[in-house]
Amino acid sequence: MTNNINKKSVGQRINSIRLSKGMNLEEFGKLFSAGKSNVSKWEKGQTLPNADRLKSIAKIGDTSVEYILHGTMDEYIDTLIDKLQMDLSTDKNLSSAVIPFIVSEVKSIMYSNASSFLNTEQADKKFNETKKYTIESWSDPESLERKILMNLSRELRTRILDTMKYSYKSYYNNDNEETSAGDYLTENSREILERLHSLEDFLGAYFDALRFLDDPQIASNLDSLRDLTAKIDQRIK
């Protein structure tokens, strides 16, 4: 995609190739029948070499034209994500509130697939498919609500799992104290950890249940939990 070429980055890669050969602008330009002013413009990102010159530069640099134009696959994905963010910011059909979520989701999918892309064409195909699906899903009210609940569920459950490390003495260990990995912080730590695991499982089930509020039985069960929570609060107070 010509639109996804970052000329300044191309210039930096050409500059690196030239410097690796120990050549000045004029010497490098002579290899392609180009003046030093042309090479200077390439390296500053003002213009791009034509197709034949790109092939010659790639050959001299022992690399590919695709690398000169796009860099590594991760760098190319960075370019796609930057462009996505700019495009979304000017899309009047999208709420600015959902843009960070769309960008984050597309970014996650693209990077997780980066190693499978053989070239930028494959990356473009996956990016366009992912962009279309993600924007559509974050534009649909029901899908939007599901995603918000899913993200909240994942965040809360992750926080619980991250908190469990504080119940082990080894977390607070210093050079003057020897502790084993299984040493609990207090006598109650084991039970607290078991209940935190149960809470993490409960949250997963609870958020799943929120997707089926139109089922009277499920709604009733959730109401029972609310009543139970109120009773626990009263006993604690």
Disulfide bonds with the S-S distance in Angstrom:
none
